[in-house]
Amino acid sequence: MNTIQPNRIAVRGLKKSFGDNAVLRGVDFTVRSGEVVVIMGPSGSGKTTLLRSLNFLELPDTGTIEVSGVQVVRNGGKLTRDDQKKIRAIRQRTAMVFQSFNLFPHRTALENVTEGLTSVKGIDKARAQQRGMSLLDRVGLAAKANEYPGRLSGGQKQRVAIARGLAMEPEVILFDEPTSALDPSLREDVLVVMRELAKEGMTMLVVTHEIRFAQDVADRVVFMDGGVVVTDTYPASFFNSPASPRVREFLHLIDG
């Protein structure tokens, strides 16, 4: 008998403004354990701000964020000590893969992967290197362990970034347009790794315009526009029979 999986992420009433620019206007959605949820929407719709708010790289103004049972409620004002403790706990449970890779240029691929293991988790260097090599092998880059980012292709850098995220054994991985900075010939190497993670049951929230990935891998597609969730539905419904005119217009633009 199938059991309903618990929520890994629950967002309610999330708002965020930058000055007079209201980027998130009250966002609500959930992601269940093991789900792959793709977020789509036009530029400026709030997708990246939403993702960055989930691990508090951006501090939301108001609303509730819950990740793996750790809940932070924002009602404006400064963070309390308890809030800060909870945010650290959320960050320990999540990993984020950025569009621009965010690797340390002066560290090798292996050192980029092991940095968090030694500095955050306190794992000794030998064990960290062993785990780092295992993860680089997992993303097909064991042979590049001693290369610096400047000598890696964009696709290789992104796979190192994924390995770095996995090193922290996250319960959720947040992907912010992980292939948008890559040449078409390099995107598939990254998408293959992401597909494998999905097969293994990793909970993933992915901001992307990769239609094929969303069709093949996503459990749900969330469409944002104007700082709100316009639709949250299954990929087949989203791509084949979109109810919203804004979704139809968006799909026409990215498919054209």
Buried (B, 14 or more C-beta within 10 A) or exposed (E): EEEEEEBBBBBBBBBBBEEEEBBBBBBBBBBBBBBBBBBBBBEBBBBBBBBBBBBBBBBBBBBBBBBBEBEBBBEEEEBEEEBEEBBEBBBBBBBBBBBEBEBEEEBBBBBBBBBBBBEEBEBEEEEBBBBBBBBBEBBBBBEBBEBBBEEBBBBBBBBBBBBBBBBBEBBBBBBBBBBEBBEEEBBBBBBEBBBEBBEEEBBBBBBBBBBEBBBEBBBBBBBBBBBBBBBBBEBEBBBEEBEBEBBEEBBEEEEE
